[in-house]
Structures are given as C-alpha cells and as structure tokens.
Amino acid sequence: MSRPETIQDVDQLDELLSQPPAYLIEAMSRLEGDLVILGVGGKMGPTLARMAKIASEKAGDSRKIIGVSRFSNNQLKEKLESWGIETITADLLDENVYGRLPEAPNVMVMTGVKFGTSSNQSLTWAMNTYMPALAMKRYRQSRISAFSTGNVYPLTPICEGGSQETDPLAPVGEYANSVLGRERIYEYFSLKYKLPVSLLRLNYACELRYGVLVDLAQKIWNDQPVDVTMGAFNVIWQADANAMAIASLEHADTPPFVLNIAGPETLSVRRSCEALAKRLGKNLQIVGEEAPTALLNNGQKGHQQFSYPSVNALQMIDWIADWVKNGGEYHGKPTKFEVRDGKF
C-alpha cells in the first residue's frame, strides 16, 4: 500500500495501520497454528489483529485470528468480525472464562491498566499481575508475546539515547512497579513451564487518533500551553509497533526474549511543537524548562532484528497536523507522557 500525502478518514487510517511489512509475512509463513489475542479491544489491538490476518493470508496460511475482550463497544466487535477476526466476549479477570478459550499455539497478551492507577491501585495490580498468571496457566503449551512498557526503566539523561534491554530496571510509581510485577510473573511461568515468551517494552505507539504527537497537536490547536519539563520522547508508528510485536512470537524464548519497541529518533518536545504549530498555523505557548532526563527507550535491537520503521516522525507530524485541522476523530486517551513522578 502506497503512503498517502494525507489520510482522509478512519477507514483509510485503519487500512494503512493494518498492512503488514514483508518481514512479518515471512514470519507468519514460518509460524504454525492459530493466534489468540487477549485484550484485543484496546487502542492497538484491532489493527494488530487485522494485520495478523492479512499477513497470514498473504503467507498462504488459513490460521484463525481470535480476539478476546469484554467488548463494551459492540461496534468494535462487529468491525473485527467484518475483517475476518473471530471474537470472544470475556472478562479476563474471571478465572472461569479460561476454560472456554480455544487452544492456540500462538498467544498475544495486550491487557493492562495504566490510567486511574492512583485511585484504584488494587485493580491495577490485579490486571497487571494476576491476569497474566491466569493466561500463562491456560496457555502453558503455547508461545506468548506480551506487552510491557518502557516505564519499567528509570528516567535517563537525554544525551544517552534511551534505555537498552539490558539496562537495570528502576520503575517509578505504582503503575510502573505493577508492570515490573507483570514481567516477573511472565518470567516465573516461562521458567516453570519452559514456556517461550517475548516481552515488549513499548514507548510510544502513535497514529492519528492518539499518541504523544497527537496530545501535543491538540494542545497547540486549542491554544493551550505545552509544558516542556519532560523535554524528549520516542514515538513509533503504530503499524510498525504492531508488526514487530507479532513477529516477536517467532523469537519467544525462556527466559523471556525482551525487546524495546521504539522509534529511532529522540524527539525534542519543543522542536516537535514548533513543527506542529507551523503546520497548524498557531502560536506556540511554552511553559517550563527541559529537565536533563526523560523516559526514553533505545529501539535499535528491534530495528536490527526486524526492520527500520517505515514511517518517520516528520511524516507523522504532517499527517497529524492535517488530521487535527480537518476535525479528525480521537480515542480521547491522552498518553500522559509528561508525567515524571509515576502517578497516572
């Protein structure tokens, strides 16, 4: 699919986000069996499932792609089914539902709680640690790819280029600590059952309806000041993040294979906002001063293992500015990337 100058609507956006790169099609030709996606109803899940379906078809494989979610939005369930995704409605915190989930040699876990952590710590820990244990017990004969987050790393000097997979972990705040707990649960069951796992530390997926660049663009468009204390960030186009995540199934191992998923650029908040403001025809209001540290991931291992991301930050800025100016829709879920104390 060729890259358009602008993206006109959600249908075109979803189509663009669902197209698999060549390396993923090749990986799906080697992976055998169905794929179950737990927590498919989030921001990334629908187009990830569709991408897996398209990649399988292009690889000549008729595997089932099965998405599991509470599906509070029935329209999403219908959309997934129209794309050829089988759906199962289930509360994944209910241990009784696992007995009716289908067997599958490939499983992706996308569940997690981040926002609202400060007011509901117990739910955060239940979803981020207890639920993965249920999933690992159910799918102890499978291979599992599970989303984590770069929040397990500490803030690091911007000049160092971001945390690498082998760096010490030092999560800040209740949410980040619960995600470290989630990683340890996956590690424990991976070793206990000799179960191959890949852990995906993501910072930050972006498309036109959500992401750090969307947060910044909306502030500028609405004449709100932008705080630059968290002075730098990473973004990766959601399609690139999804492709790497699915392909990581082939590299799942015990102990777990760990992969940062991040774009190649360390982006300045100030410079990114200047670029957005110019395209939006708005005056930029900056408050604060850049701190010397930020939450940054080094994604080079993923770029070497799979491919350099297909969409760079400048292209995302162009698309997002056009989307904002033309009244495109949003998920309404800000990233809160600027939070430095771990309180979400």
N, C-alpha and C positions, 0 to 999 in steps of 0.2 A: 504494500500500500504506500503510495507516494505521500510525502509530507506536505500538507496544505499550508498556504500562507496564513489563513485564518481558519478557525473552527466555528462553524455556523450554529450548531445545536448539539443537544445531548446525544442524539443518535450517532452523529458523526464522531463525537468525542469518544463514546463507548466503543465504536468500531475501531478507532485509532488506538485506543488503550488495550484492545484485545488481540492485536495482530502479533503473532509470535515471531521472534527472530530465527534465523536458520539454525543456530546452535541449539535452541530449545526443541525444534522439530527433530533434529538428530537425536537429542537426549530422549525424547518420547518414543523414538523408534527402538531404543535400547531398553527402556523400562517396560516391564511386563505387568499387566493387570490393571484393575480399576483404581480410581483415585477418589478418596473421600476427603472432603474439605470441611472441617469442623469450624463453625463460626464464619460461614460464607457471607453472612448478611452485612458485614461492615463496609467501610469505605473502599477497601481494596478487593474484597472477596469476589464480587460479581464479575468484574472484568478478568480477575485471575482465573476464575472457573471457566469463563468463556475462552480465554487464551489457551488454557489446557485442553479444552475441547477441540479448538481449531488446530492446535499443534498435533494432537493425536490423529485427527482426520488427515492432515497433510502428511503425517508419517505412515498413513495406511493402517492405522490401528483403530478398532471399533470399541475401545475401552469405554466403560461408563465413567462419567464425572458426576459425583453425587455431593450435593451441597446440603449441609446441616446447619440449621439456625432456628431461632424462635420465630422468625418471620412475622414480626409485629406489623410489618408493611406487606400486605398481601400482593400489592402490585409488583414488588421485587420478586416474590416467588413466581408470579406469572411470567415476568420478564426472563428469569433464569430458565424456566421451562421452555419458553419460546426459543431459547438459544440451544436447546438440547441437553440442558443440565437437569438431572433428576434431583428432586428436593425432598427433604425430610424435615418436618417441623418438630423440634425438640428443645427442651431446656437442658443444656449440657451440665448444669449443676445438679441435676437429678440423676443419681446413680442408676435408677431403674430404667432409664432410657437406653443405656448402653447395650443391653441385651438384644434390642431390636435394631441396632445399627448393623449394616451389612458388613460382611468380610471384605477386606481390600488390602492388597499388598502395599499400597501407597497411601499415605495419610498426610494431610497438611492441617496444622492447628493454627488458626488465626484469632482465637479468642483472647480476650484480655480486658482489663479495666484500668483506665488512667484518670480520666477526668471525674471529679467528685470524690477523689480519694480522701481528701482532707476531712470530709464529712461522713464518709462511710468506709472506714478502714477495713472492717471485717469482710465486706463484700469484695473489696479489692484483693485481699489475701485469699479468699475462697476461690475467686475466679482465676487468680494468677498462680495459685499453687495447688489447691485441692482438685480443681477441674483437670489440670494436666495429669495428675496422678490417675484419675479415672480413665482418661484417654489412653494413657500408657498401659494400664492393666488390660483394657479392652483390646488394644491393638499391639499386644506384645509380640505377635508373629509378623508384624509389618515393618516397613521403614517409614520414618516420620520426619517431616520438616516442620519446624515450629518457629513462629515469630517471637523474637525478643525485642530489645530496643537498645540503642546507644546510651540510654540513661543509666545503664549499669556502669559506665565509665565516669570518672570524675571530670570536672572542668579542667581543661588543659591549656597551656599557653598557645595562643593562636599561631605563633610562628612555628610550632612543631608539626603542624599539618594533620592533627587529629589522632585519636587513639587507634592503635592497631589491635588485632585479635589477641595477641599475646601479652598485652599490657595488663597490669594489675587492675582489678575492679574495685571501685570505691563509690557505690551508689549514694546519692544524696536524697533523703526524703523517703516517706512511706511508700510511694509508688515504686520508685527505683529499687528499693530494698525488696519489695514483693516480687519484682521481676527477677532479681537475683535469686530469690527463693524459687521462682519458676524454673530458672535454668538449672538449679541444683536438683530439683525434682526430676527433670528430664535426664540429667546426668546419672542420678541414682538408678532410675529404672533402666536406662541404657546399659549400665554396667550389670545390673541384676539379671536382666533378661537377655543380655547380648543383643540388644535391640539397636539397630543403626538409626542415628538421629543427626539432623543438621539443625543448628541454632542460628537464627538470622537476626543480627543486631542492626536494626534499621534506623537511619536518620537521613533525611526525612523524605518520604514519598510525596510527590506533588503532581497534581493535574490542574484543571481549571476550576474545579468546584471546591477544592480545599488544598492546603499546603502553606508553607511559610510565605512563599511569594504571593499567594492569594491573600493571606492575612495582611501583609504589608500593602498590597494594592488597594484593598478595601479601606484601610485606614486613610490612605492618601486620597482616595476618591471621595471619602466622606469628610475631608478636611480635618482629620484627627491627627494629633501629634504622634510621632513614632519615637519610642524610647530605644536608644542605640546602646544601652549598657551591655546587653548581650550582643557584642559587636560583629559576630560572624556566625555562619551556619553552613550546613551542607543541604543540598536537595538532589533528588534523583527522580527523573520522570517515572511516573507510576508503572508504565508498561515495562520499562527496564527493570524496575524493582521486582515486579511480578515474574518476569521471565527468569531472573536469577533465582528467585525463591523456588519456583517449580523445578528448575534444573538442578537445584541443590539436592533434591531427592536422590539423584544418582551418586552423590558424594557422601550421603549419610553414613555415619560410622559409629563405633563405640570404642573409647569415649566419644562424645559428640564432635562432629565437624562444626567448627564455629566460623561464621562468615559475617563480616560487616557489609551492609548494603548501603552505599552512599555514592553520591556523585563525585566527580573528580575535582570540582572547584571548591575552594574555601571562599565563600562569598561574603563580602562586606555588607552588613545591613545598610549602612549609609550609602554606599555606591549603588546597591540594588534599588534602594528607594529613589535615588536621583534618576536612575534609568526609568523606573516606573512612572515617576512624576512627569518626566519629559514626555513620555508616550501618552499619559493621561491628560496632559495639559493642565496640571495642577501645581500649586505652590507646595513645597515640601516644608513641613514643620518638624524639626528635630529637637528632641529633649534628651538630656543625659550626656554622658561621655562613655566612650568604649572602654570596657574593662579589658585587662590584658589576657583574660582567659575566656573560654567558651566551651560549650558541649559540641565536640567535633569528632567525626568518625573518619578514619582513613580507609577508603574503599578499594585500594589498589589490588588487594588479593582477589576480590570478586571480578575486577576488570581483567586481570590476568587469567583467571580461571575460566571466565565465560566470554565476556566481550566488553569493550568500552561502551558506555551508554550511548544510545542512538540520538538522544535529544539533549542539547546542552542548555545551560542556564539562560543564555541570551534568547534562545528560541522560546523557552518557557515564559520569559518576561514579555516578549512580543505577543504571544498567544493570550496570556493572562490579561494584559492591558487592554487588548481588543475585546476580550470576553467581558471585562468589567464595564467598559464604556458602552457596550451594547446590551447591558442588562441580563447577562447570563445567570443561570441559577447556581446556588451554592448548597453544600451539605449543611452549613451552619455549625460546623465543628472546628473552631479555631485550634491551632496546634499548641498554643501557649509555649512556643519555643523560647520565649524571652524569660521564662521562669528560671531563676538561678538557685532558689532555696529548696527545690524539690517538692513544693506544695502545690498540688494540682486540684 
